[in-house]
Amino acid sequence: MFGSEKSAANMDVVREGGSDPGGEKHNDEFAVLEATESGNAQYGTTRRALKSRHIQLIALGGCIGTGLFVGTGSTLSTVGPAPLFMAFVIISGVVWSVMNSLAEMTAYLPVQGVSVPYYLNRFFEPSLAFAAGWNYWYSYAMLVAAEVSAASVVIQYWTTSVPVAVWITIILVVIVCLNTFVVSWYGESEFWFASIKIIAIIGLIILGIVLFFGGGPNHDRLGFRYWKNPPGAFKSYAAPGNTGKFLAFWTALIRSGFAFVLSPELVTIAAGETEAPRRNIPKAGRRFIYRLIVFYILGTLVISVIVSSDDPDLLKAVSSGKTNAGASPFVLGIQRAGIPVLNHIINGVILTSAWSAGNSFLFAGSRSLYSLAITNQAPKIFRTCNKHGVPYVAVLFTAALACLVYLSVSAGSASVFTWFLNLTTISGFIAWVVLFMGYLRFRKALIYHNMLDARPYKTPLQPYSTWVTMILLVLLCLTNGFQVFFPGKFSAASFLAAYITIPIFAVLYLGHKIWFRTPWVYPVSKIDIFSGKEDADRLEEEDIPPVPRNVFEKVWFWIA
């Protein structure tokens, strides 16, 4: 599409590794581009300017935003501590499985312009890649808007004398500048942003442990008080008894997705611009489980310990739609412990997190659009890179859609943030379902060619974890808005927010398939798993890992 006029209707055989005079590898009807061929003299190409420490910190903290610091408060007040904690444990397992599948494919083929849709275009079929690619792009743009909206409200915690639109403009301009000129600017900014978030979360977890044992100023030993005292570990949701408790858990499972959504993909998207990808991508993949356990699982456990689900200030903040420190369960629990000033510090951390997440999502959205362009599924102009290898046209176009955040000026940031949350969560679940479909075809092709052992990075429990996770995600997609079907709960706005992404994805997929008459799926024997591998092998052979000279460097090289 957008530059490929070849139709699948007249194609009976897919040529593996074929080439045309222009140097493009193809599978007859749709282009599959090698790393060295993703750009040309007219459009330019991306460059490998992200260092190991950039990719490791991006993997650890790049997308930690308001979902963890603030969004957990709303879920806690609705369902109680046990469903919140259980949901984050299970979704952490889902994201771990996503990261494993992504890391295997990315370490095998870390080509320039790489993305999940790129792999779908190679391993599954073009229509699914087209729909997934545009789904990724508008989801990332919406996530930019969501985080910018949250950041603008966070600033209002200190002052309301400056209009929200001014803060939105300042935040957008800064993240656009960080993403437009040199990719190392993005990498460097995320290195420091992520460092701040990681230090803050670890500090909050340590503080939570201290409060658990009564080490706060008021010496009140919390223990698991809020799991035992009324309203208890579970708050029934939408129905009484055990049914209500299960629905509370399921609601938490759906809502918790926003804290994780589309974050593992950042590692894959950055792979095409990362030095030594065969060394750094597996390293990031292995470390990802630590991020999930420490930041999300331990983080929500601390939340469930230090603040009650019926805390009056929490309920007030949630009902008023606050998205700043006033709605953060971390801050409320600390205030209850009698610790002054910390609310302002944590509000600063929340601001940094929202700003950083918006920065990362703009990077991811622009590279998703660039990847669509180099596979001829978006206009060629989005291939255009500046002299530093940044696809600036894609950056600016993604930022333009993110300007929907200005709706929050008139509609109210709380309601707009809720819309962004609902739309991006279900889009993320759909994206992960199709990602797993692509991974399973990739794995079958490797088995067919006796290449399964040639994977540079191998993960456990495959392919069983992929199948289980994919089934769970399908259920979450279908039941995302179950609340609207209860008597007296239906509203058109809620229904659309919960399900509009599904028909949009279907229209993109079926429209592309009907127009281009693409196959339902490539035969396993015709899947191209070789184009670009030679370049990746060469990069791996040329890579010289740094050798630590002392204990400090040994620790640092392990981290970054």
Order of alpha helices (4+ residues) and beta strands (2+ residues): beta-beta-alpha-alpha-alpha-alpha-alpha-alpha-alpha-alpha-alpha-alpha-alpha-alpha-alpha-alpha-alpha-alpha-alpha-alpha-alpha-alpha-alpha-alpha-alpha
